[in-house]
């Protein structure tokens, strides 16, 4: 039986409550419109995976300090800013089951809100002299932008091999996971080896997290239809790359044509999904994901046994067992 997220959070339950209060304070603005939008963001927040990683990484490395809370807030502010901007870029009307900011307040306000969150995170670090955390997280945001642009470039031709795929998701997803763990550890210890172990742990976890998201695309929604959102957006995910590299030329050309098409019918999308399943794409991606999970857990071996270490190990399993 899989463990619940609340049970995993237990060793930092009080710290998460303190972080929530701190984060709400960091989001506050004297501009009524901006404050209304940020309050909406707070009401629609996700699982807080990234602040959890910062807090756990600090706890396992020596202890949570005021710098830890600021590092967690920095990460969450910059992450939230990127989500707001992503919804504008993708013209998305929904985020986590709620209306997106651009759906409610349109693109101009959304971009400015994202800019406010970005600047708020930067000032939070600068005002407190948290230059190490700022450097770590800024490098991650740079990688995220480059990863997204590389993915857009490759989506035009569907010319993507496995090495490039892993480079993309390491930049666009895993870099922020790695930054969370490195910044958290950095707020608790000056031991460079431990910081690097936590950074690598976060990177492996982030890659596994993204592969799990890839696999969701080949599942079914509540009425049994393939989700296939990545396919409709012409994104090359690991299951697709695997089967394309092994398909006979004629079949590969057909699959590429369907993935490229903006007019593929539901039946054609279903055919692509079925082909990926029957030709081993799902099994291969799952195998890769499980291998990354094992690598991530191995990086925690350098740390003594503790409730935080146990929760981090459980969080790894939760990441690949989650249903959404």
Secondary structure, DSSP 8 states (H G I E B T S, - for coil): ----HHHHHGGGHHHHHHHHHHHHHHH--SSHHHHHHHHHHHHT----HHHHHHHHHHHHHT---HHHHHHHHHHHHHHHHHHHHHHHHTT-SEETTEE-HHHHHHHHHHHHHHHHHHHHHHHHHHHTT-HHHHHHHHHHHHHHHHHHHHHHHHHTTT---HHHHHHHHIIIIIHHHHHHHHHHHHTT---HHHHHHHHHHHHHHHHHHHHHHHHHTTSB-TTS-B--HHHHTT---HHHHHHHTTS-HHHHHHHHHHHH-SS--HHHHHHHHHHHHHTTHHHHHHHHHHHHHHHHHHGGGGS---HHHHHHHHHHHHHHH---
